Amino acid sequence: MIRKILIAFVTVSSFSSVQAQTTQHQPGADLIVFNAKIFTGNRAQPEASALAVTKGRIYSVGSDAEILSLKNSATKVIDARSRRVIPGISDAHTHVLNDSGYNYNIRWDGVPRLGEALTMLSEQAERTPDGQWVKVIGGWSPYQFEENRLPTPDELQRAVPNRPLIVQYAYNHAFLNKRAMEVLGVGTDRFPKLPDTEFEKDSHGQYTGVVYGNTWTFVALETMVPQLTFDEEVSSLIYSIHGLNRFGVTSIIDAGSRWGYPKPQATVDVLARDNLLNVRMPFIVLQLGDGSKPMNMVDAQLEAITKTAPISTGQNLHPALAHGHEYRGAGEVLQAEVHDHENFDRPAIVIEPEKMRQLVEQDVRKLVQQRIPFREHISYNENITPFLDALEKLNEEIPLDGLKWSLEHAETITPENIERVKKLGGGIALDAKMALHGDAFIKSHGREVALQTPRLRKLVDSGIPLAMSTDAFRAATFNPWVGISWMVSGKSVSGSEVLAKDNRLSRAEALKLFTRGAAWFMDTESEMGLIAPGNLADFVVLDRDYFAVPEDQIKLVSSVLTIMDGKVVFGAQDYSDLSPKLPEILPAWSPIKYFGSYYEAK
């Protein structure tokens, strides 16, 4: 009798347990996308028409019939309507957190005519309140305009006569109107002495408003204009990420902020808390200081991660999102004195080899000893050579032994130095600035050099860990499709040939550098960059077929549906009702509210 009661009890308990599990975890997919032309990036299964997602990861990839059989009553099903689907775009080097003033800036990215850009300034000046500035800070090039030129100081003065105005072209130079020069005290003791900075004067000795300098000049200028409130910084981060999602970007490596870790992380914490961090954002730590006294940047980075806010390599600050905000090492500038910038309007800045040697022996040594991954911004081969000379010697004494490190940008690296980087186990994170500024590079360095800058074909064929990036939001546009167009067509935004035919990539190769390529730098090779079972569910439905459209349309590609972590983070056209609702933009007069983050992207 007792035995029968026990059997009955176990049976009921088991049934109840199964029923509870069935209720909580229905077998099948959370999300299905079908009727698609899927480019998987997976050589074992290069194409498919449907995919299934479960718990934020790709569960299955195959035919419509195979995948739709995984549907249950709770599955969200999306018809791609024969559109092209690709893995999510990963930007291996950008500066989202550095652009905390995003909502204060007019974005000229993609604007086709200078006249239209000037009209935007005039319209924004009318709504900008007293005490605030009209600003355009990077992301554009004069070669994108039909007029194929920069604005003149007179044109800018007419566009904005009664508000302070700054228009910054990459890190090459900037324009200030008369009101801005008055506010800053240009030409008086009120304006600080900035090294390597020149204010242009006309034939009468009057300031024109044109400012020449290097990266540090423009970093300093940014500190002199009105700063955002914390809530406005949070709003800026939300809308800059929304701009990325529009182009199918689902992950980035944030390559450092002028504020320095851990200050910018406070805004990321708010987005994580409110489930608004719609991009995976591994980051590296950059410490610039406030310029008040000399500093060792590597020591400052080590202080920040070991004492100020202790964190270890690979540690994720996001409580729920895989690789949501993960510490990935030091850089991109390890010492200000060896920063060779990337102003293509001027000849290359060549650093004294002894300074490069000291950087490696004194500072990189500290990072290698503590097994901290590092990245170093070096644009020109003349500076890469002494850096590698010193790194090879350090490797003999303290083996790198699999420690991830990379050169960032490396525009003019030679085949010999590519092989040296590869032997040392390093990677190269290129950028697409030549797409915007290649015409200037031709003027400064010659056409033959430009056609092989960078050596895309040799880099891809070398098998070295390699990724493409935007280096946005100031040095270049955050739109990766501008760079993809350049890699495939060889043309800059002006339509000029800036890459030789034998130095261009196929469409699949170019896309890989913005998808699979970035995974090595994020330490996610087994999880990201492919549409394959087990990979994170980051993918994009495109507004046109990247693999079929004419070359001159590649730069126009954007997303109609961006999925990150299995969730819709951006929707447009017939998927606009799936797009998550974002908080009201701050401040109310923000240019982003009126012009959007990209041309015709309100």
C-alpha positions in Angstrom: 0.0 0.0 0.0 2.7 2.4 1.0 4.6 1.4 -2.2 1.6 2.3 -4.4 1.2 5.7 -2.6 4.9 6.4 -3.3 4.6 5.5 -6.9 1.5 7.6 -7.3 3.3 10.5 -5.6 6.4 10.3 -7.8 4.2 10.0 -10.9 2.2 13.1 -10.0 5.3 15.0 -9.0 7.0 14.1 -12.3 4.0 15.1 -14.3 3.8 18.4 -12.5 7.5 19.0 -13.0 7.2 18.3 -16.7 4.1 20.5 -17.0 5.9 23.4 -15.2 9.0 23.0 -17.5 6.7 22.9 -20.6 5.0 26.1 -19.4 8.3 27.8 -18.7 10.4 26.5 -21.6 8.4 25.6 -24.6 10.6 23.8 -27.1 11.2 25.7 -30.3 12.5 29.1 -31.3 12.1 32.5 -29.8 12.5 34.2 -33.2 12.4 33.0 -36.7 13.3 35.0 -39.8 12.4 33.3 -43.1 12.1 34.0 -46.9 15.5 35.6 -46.8 18.7 35.6 -48.8 21.1 34.9 -46.0 24.8 35.4 -46.4 26.1 33.4 -43.4 29.8 34.0 -43.6 30.0 30.3 -42.7 31.9 28.4 -45.4 30.3 25.1 -44.2 26.9 26.6 -45.0 27.4 29.8 -47.0 23.7 30.5 -47.9 20.3 29.8 -46.4 16.8 31.2 -46.5 15.8 31.1 -42.8 17.2 31.1 -39.3 16.0 30.5 -35.7 17.0 32.2 -32.5 16.8 30.9 -29.0 17.9 32.7 -25.8 19.9 35.3 -27.8 21.9 32.8 -29.9 21.4 31.3 -33.4 19.8 28.0 -32.9 19.4 26.7 -36.4 20.1 27.9 -40.0 18.5 26.3 -43.1 15.5 26.2 -45.4 12.2 27.9 -44.7 10.5 24.5 -44.2 13.2 23.3 -41.8 13.2 26.5 -39.7 9.5 27.1 -39.6 9.0 23.6 -38.2 10.7 25.0 -35.0 7.9 27.5 -34.4 5.7 27.3 -31.3 2.9 29.5 -30.1 5.3 32.0 -28.6 7.7 32.3 -31.5 8.0 35.7 -33.2 8.1 35.1 -37.0 9.5 37.7 -39.4 9.1 37.5 -43.2 12.3 39.0 -44.7 10.4 39.4 -48.1 13.4 38.0 -50.1 15.8 40.6 -48.6 19.5 40.1 -48.0 20.5 39.2 -44.5 24.1 39.4 -43.2 25.9 39.0 -39.9 25.8 42.1 -37.7 28.4 44.8 -38.5 31.3 45.0 -35.9 33.3 48.1 -35.8 36.7 47.3 -34.4 37.7 50.8 -33.5 35.4 53.8 -32.9 34.9 56.4 -30.2 31.3 56.4 -29.1 32.1 57.4 -25.5 34.4 60.2 -26.7 31.4 61.8 -28.4 29.4 62.5 -25.2 28.4 65.8 -26.8 26.7 64.0 -29.7 23.3 65.6 -29.2 24.8 69.1 -29.4 26.3 68.5 -32.9 25.0 68.9 -36.4 26.0 65.7 -38.3 27.2 66.5 -41.9 27.8 62.8 -42.5 26.5 62.0 -46.0 25.3 65.5 -46.8 25.9 65.8 -50.6 26.1 69.6 -51.1 27.9 72.3 -49.2 25.1 74.7 -49.8 22.7 72.3 -48.0 25.2 71.9 -45.2 25.4 75.7 -44.7 21.6 75.9 -44.6 21.6 73.4 -41.8 23.9 75.7 -39.8 21.5 78.7 -40.3 18.5 76.7 -39.3 20.1 75.3 -36.2 21.4 78.8 -35.2 17.8 80.0 -35.0 16.9 77.3 -32.4 20.1 77.2 -30.5 19.6 79.1 -27.2 21.8 81.9 -25.7 24.9 80.5 -24.2 25.1 77.5 -26.5 27.2 76.9 -29.6 26.4 75.8 -33.1 28.7 72.8 -33.7 29.8 70.4 -36.5 32.4 68.1 -35.1 33.8 65.7 -37.6 32.4 62.8 -39.6 32.4 64.6 -42.9 34.8 65.5 -45.8 34.9 68.4 -48.2 35.3 65.8 -51.0 31.8 64.4 -50.3 30.2 67.7 -51.5 29.3 68.4 -55.1 31.2 71.6 -54.7 34.3 69.5 -53.8 35.7 72.1 -51.3 35.7 73.3 -47.7 33.4 76.1 -46.6 35.0 79.6 -46.4 35.1 81.7 -43.2 32.8 84.2 -44.9 30.2 81.6 -45.8 30.2 80.3 -42.2 30.0 83.8 -40.8 27.0 84.6 -43.0 25.3 81.3 -42.0 25.8 81.9 -38.2 26.4 85.5 -37.4 25.1 85.7 -33.8 25.9 82.4 -32.1 29.4 81.0 -31.5 30.2 78.5 -34.2 32.8 75.8 -34.6 33.1 73.5 -37.6 35.7 70.8 -37.3 37.1 68.9 -40.2 38.4 65.6 -38.9 41.5 66.4 -36.8 42.9 68.5 -39.6 41.6 72.0 -38.8 38.6 73.9 -37.6 36.7 77.1 -38.4 35.5 79.5 -35.8 33.2 82.5 -36.5 33.8 85.9 -35.0 31.5 85.3 -32.1 33.3 82.1 -31.2 36.7 83.8 -31.3 35.3 86.5 -29.0 34.0 84.0 -26.5 37.2 82.1 -26.4 39.4 85.1 -26.3 41.5 84.2 -29.4 44.4 86.6 -29.7 44.2 87.6 -26.0 45.7 86.2 -22.7 42.4 84.5 -22.0 43.1 81.9 -24.7 45.6 79.2 -23.5 48.8 78.5 -25.4 48.2 75.2 -27.2 51.3 73.4 -28.7 51.4 72.9 -32.4 48.4 75.2 -32.9 48.2 78.0 -35.5 45.4 80.6 -36.0 45.4 81.8 -39.6 45.6 85.6 -40.3 44.6 87.4 -43.4 46.7 90.0 -45.3 45.7 92.7 -42.8 46.8 90.6 -39.8 43.2 89.8 -38.7 42.3 86.3 -37.6 40.2 84.5 -40.2 38.8 81.9 -37.8 40.7 79.0 -39.4 42.6 76.9 -36.8 45.3 74.4 -37.7 46.6 71.9 -35.2 46.8 68.2 -34.3 44.6 65.9 -32.3 45.4 67.5 -29.0 44.4 71.0 -30.3 40.9 69.9 -31.0 40.6 67.8 -27.8 41.5 71.0 -25.9 39.0 73.1 -27.9 36.2 70.7 -27.1 36.8 71.4 -23.4 36.2 75.1 -23.9 32.7 74.9 -25.2 29.5 74.3 -23.2 29.3 70.8 -21.8 26.3 68.5 -21.5 24.4 67.7 -18.4 24.6 64.0 -17.3 21.1 63.4 -18.6 22.0 64.9 -22.0 25.1 62.7 -22.1 22.9 59.6 -21.5 20.6 60.8 -24.3 23.6 61.3 -26.6 24.7 57.8 -26.0 21.3 56.4 -26.7 21.0 58.3 -30.0 24.6 57.7 -31.2 24.0 53.9 -30.8 20.7 54.3 -32.6 22.6 55.9 -35.5 24.9 52.8 -35.5 22.0 50.4 -35.5 20.6 52.1 -38.6 23.5 50.9 -40.6 23.4 47.4 -39.1 26.1 47.9 -36.4 25.6 45.4 -33.6 29.0 45.6 -31.8 31.9 48.0 -31.5 35.2 48.3 -29.7 35.2 51.7 -28.0 38.7 52.9 -28.5 38.9 55.4 -25.7 37.4 58.6 -24.4 39.0 62.0 -23.5 37.3 61.6 -20.1 39.1 58.5 -19.1 37.9 55.3 -17.4 35.7 55.1 -15.3 33.8 58.4 -15.8 32.1 57.5 -19.2 31.0 54.2 -17.8 28.4 55.9 -15.7 26.3 56.6 -18.8 26.7 53.1 -20.0 25.5 51.9 -16.6 22.2 53.8 -17.1 21.6 52.3 -20.5 22.4 48.8 -19.2 20.0 49.4 -16.3 17.2 50.5 -18.6 17.8 47.8 -21.2 18.8 50.5 -23.8 22.4 49.4 -24.6 21.5 48.2 -28.1 25.1 47.4 -29.1 27.8 45.2 -27.6 30.5 47.6 -26.5 33.8 46.1 -25.4 36.2 48.9 -24.5 39.8 49.8 -24.1 41.1 52.3 -21.5 42.6 55.6 -22.6 43.8 58.2 -20.1 44.6 61.6 -21.4 44.6 63.6 -18.2 43.5 67.2 -18.0 46.7 68.7 -19.5 47.6 70.5 -16.3 50.8 68.5 -15.8 52.9 65.9 -17.5 51.7 62.3 -17.1 52.6 58.8 -18.0 49.5 57.5 -19.8 50.3 53.8 -19.2 50.8 54.4 -15.5 47.5 56.3 -15.5 45.7 53.5 -17.2 47.1 50.9 -14.8 46.1 53.1 -11.9 42.5 53.4 -13.2 42.0 49.6 -13.7 43.9 48.4 -10.6 43.0 51.1 -8.0 40.4 53.7 -9.1 37.9 51.1 -10.4 39.5 47.7 -10.4 38.7 45.5 -13.4 40.3 42.6 -15.1 40.7 41.8 -18.8 37.6 40.3 -20.2 35.4 41.4 -17.2 31.9 42.4 -18.4 30.3 45.4 -16.6 26.9 44.7 -18.2 24.8 42.4 -15.9 23.0 40.6 -18.7 24.3 41.2 -22.2 27.2 38.9 -23.4 30.2 41.1 -24.1 28.0 44.1 -23.4 30.7 46.3 -21.8 33.8 44.3 -21.5 37.3 45.5 -20.7 39.7 44.6 -23.5 42.9 46.3 -22.6 45.0 49.5 -22.9 45.4 52.0 -25.7 44.9 53.3 -28.3 47.4 56.0 -27.3 50.0 54.7 -24.9 52.1 57.9 -24.8 51.2 61.3 -26.3 54.7 62.0 -27.5 54.7 59.1 -30.0 51.2 59.9 -31.4 51.7 60.4 -35.1 48.1 61.5 -35.8 46.6 61.1 -39.3 46.3 64.5 -40.9 46.3 63.6 -44.6 46.5 67.3 -45.6 50.1 67.3 -44.3 53.2 65.1 -44.7 53.6 62.2 -42.4 54.7 62.9 -38.8 57.8 60.8 -38.2 58.6 60.1 -34.5 62.2 59.9 -33.3 63.0 56.1 -33.2 64.5 56.5 -29.7 61.1 57.7 -28.4 59.4 54.6 -29.9 62.1 52.4 -28.3 61.4 54.1 -24.9 57.7 53.6 -25.3 58.1 49.8 -25.7 60.9 49.3 -23.2 59.4 51.5 -20.4 55.6 51.3 -20.9 54.6 48.4 -23.1 56.8 46.3 -20.9 54.5 47.0 -17.9 51.5 45.8 -19.9 53.1 42.7 -21.1 54.3 41.8 -17.6 50.7 42.1 -16.4 49.3 40.3 -19.4 47.1 43.2 -20.4 46.2 43.4 -24.1 47.3 46.6 -25.8 46.7 48.7 -28.9 48.9 51.4 -30.4 47.9 54.1 -32.8 50.5 54.3 -35.5 49.6 55.5 -39.0 52.9 55.6 -40.8 55.3 52.8 -41.6 58.3 55.0 -40.7 57.0 54.8 -37.1 55.9 51.2 -37.2 59.4 49.9 -38.0 61.1 51.2 -34.8 58.1 50.1 -32.7 58.4 46.6 -34.0 62.2 46.7 -33.6 61.7 47.4 -29.9 58.8 44.9 -29.5 60.8 42.1 -31.0 63.6 42.7 -28.4 61.0 42.8 -25.6 59.5 39.6 -26.9 62.9 37.9 -26.5 63.1 38.9 -22.9 59.4 38.6 -21.9 57.5 36.5 -24.5 54.2 37.9 -25.7 53.1 34.3 -25.9 49.6 34.8 -27.2 48.9 38.1 -25.6 46.6 40.0 -28.0 48.0 43.3 -29.2 47.4 45.4 -32.4 48.5 48.3 -34.5 45.6 50.7 -35.0 45.3 52.3 -38.5 48.7 51.4 -40.0 47.8 53.1 -43.3 51.2 52.8 -44.9 52.5 49.5 -43.4 54.8 47.6 -45.7 54.6 43.8 -46.5 57.8 43.2 -44.5 56.2 44.8 -41.4 52.9 43.0 -41.9 54.9 39.7 -41.6 56.7 41.0 -38.5 53.4 41.8 -36.8 52.1 38.4 -37.7 55.1 36.6 -36.3 54.7 38.5 -33.0 51.0 37.4 -32.8 49.6 40.8 -33.4 46.6 42.1 -35.4 46.0 45.2 -37.4 42.8 47.2 -37.1 42.6 49.3 -40.3 40.2 52.2 -40.8 38.4 53.6 -43.8 39.5 57.2 -43.6 41.0 57.0 -47.1 37.4 56.8 -48.3 36.8 60.3 -47.0 40.2 61.8 -47.1 42.0 59.9 -49.9 41.9 62.9 -52.2 43.9 64.9 -49.6 46.3 62.0 -49.2 47.0 62.1 -53.0 47.9 65.8 -52.8 50.2 65.2 -49.8 51.8 61.9 -50.7 51.3 61.3 -54.4 48.8 59.2 -56.4 51.0 56.0 -56.6 51.4 55.8 -52.9 47.7 56.5 -52.3 46.7 53.6 -54.6 48.4 51.2 -52.3 47.2 52.8 -49.0 46.6 50.6 -47.2 47.8 47.5 -48.8 44.4 45.7 -48.6 45.2 42.8 -50.9 48.5 41.9 -49.2 47.0 42.3 -45.7 44.0 40.0 -46.5 46.2 37.5 -48.2 48.7 37.5 -45.3 46.2 35.8 -43.0 47.0 38.2 -40.2 44.2 39.0 -37.8 42.6 41.9 -39.6 39.6 44.1 -39.2 38.3 47.3 -40.8 36.9 50.1 -38.6 35.5 53.6 -39.0 37.5 55.5 -36.3 34.3 57.6 -35.9 32.8 60.0 -34.9 35.3 62.8 -35.6 38.1 61.5 -37.8 35.6 59.9 -40.2 31.9 59.0 -40.5 30.4 56.2 -38.4 28.7 54.7 -41.5 30.6 51.5 -42.3 29.1 51.2 -45.8 31.2 54.2 -47.0 34.3 52.2 -46.1 32.9 49.0 -47.6 32.2 50.9 -50.9 35.7 52.2 -51.0 37.3 48.7 -50.4 35.2 47.2 -53.3 35.1 50.1 -55.8 38.4 51.8 -55.1 36.7 55.1 -55.1 36.6 57.9 -52.4 33.4 59.9 -51.6 34.4 62.3 -54.4 34.3 59.5 -57.0 38.1 59.7 -57.4 40.1 56.4 -57.8 42.1 56.1 -54.6 42.7 52.3 -54.6 44.4 50.4 -57.4 42.4 47.6 -59.1 44.8 45.0 -57.8 44.4 46.4 -54.2 40.7 46.1 -53.9 38.6 43.4 -52.3 35.6 41.3 -53.3 32.3 42.1 -51.6 32.6 39.1 -49.4 36.1 40.0 -48.3 35.2 43.6 -47.6 32.2 42.5 -45.5 34.3 40.0 -43.6 36.6 42.8 -42.3 33.5 44.5 -40.8 32.0 41.3 -39.4 34.2 38.2 -38.8 37.4 40.2 -38.7 36.5 42.2 -35.6 35.9 39.0 -33.5 39.6 38.4 -33.0 40.0 41.9 -31.4 37.0 41.3 -29.2 38.2 37.8 -28.2 34.9 36.3 -29.5 36.0 34.3 -32.5 33.7 31.3 -31.6 30.7 33.5 -31.0 30.5 36.5 -33.4 30.8 37.3 -37.1 28.8 34.4 -38.6 25.2 33.4 -38.9 25.8 29.9 -37.6 24.4 27.7 -34.8 25.8 28.7 -31.5 26.8 32.2 -32.5 25.3 35.3 -30.9 22.1 36.3 -32.6 23.3 39.5 -34.2 22.3 40.0 -37.8 20.8 42.6 -40.2 18.1 42.7 -42.9 19.3 45.1 -45.5 17.3 47.6 -47.5 19.0 46.4 -50.8 21.0 43.4 -51.8 24.7 44.3 -51.1 25.9 41.5 -53.3 23.8 42.5 -56.3 23.5 46.3 -56.4 25.8 48.4 -58.6 29.0 49.5 -56.9 27.9 53.1 -56.7 25.0 52.0 -54.5 27.0 50.2 -51.9 27.6 53.4 -49.9 23.8 53.8 -49.8 23.1 50.5 -48.1 21.4 50.6 -44.7 19.4 48.4 -42.4 15.6 47.9 -42.4 15.9 45.5 -39.4 18.8 45.2 -37.0 18.7 42.3 -34.5 21.1 42.3 -31.6 21.0 39.5 -28.9 17.9 38.1 -30.7 16.0 41.4 -30.2 15.0 44.1 -32.6 17.0 47.2 -31.9 16.2 49.1 -35.2 13.4 48.8 -37.7 12.5 50.9 -40.8 10.1 50.8 -43.7 7.7 47.8 -43.2 9.5 46.9 -40.0 9.2 50.4 -38.4 6.5 49.2 -36.0 9.0 46.7 -34.5 11.6 49.3 -33.7 11.9 50.0 -30.0 10.6 53.4 -28.8 13.4 55.6 -27.6 13.2 58.2 -24.8 12.6 61.8 -25.9 15.9 63.4 -27.2 17.7 65.9 -24.9 18.0 68.8 -25.1 14.8 69.8 -27.0 16.9 72.0 -29.4 19.3 69.2 -30.3 20.3 69.2 -34.0 19.8 65.4 -33.9 16.1 65.9 -33.2 15.7 68.0 -36.3 18.3 66.6 -38.8 18.8 63.1 -37.5 22.2 61.4 -37.1 22.9 61.0 -40.8 21.7 62.7 -44.0 18.0 62.2 -44.5 17.8 59.9 -41.4 15.4 61.8 -39.1 
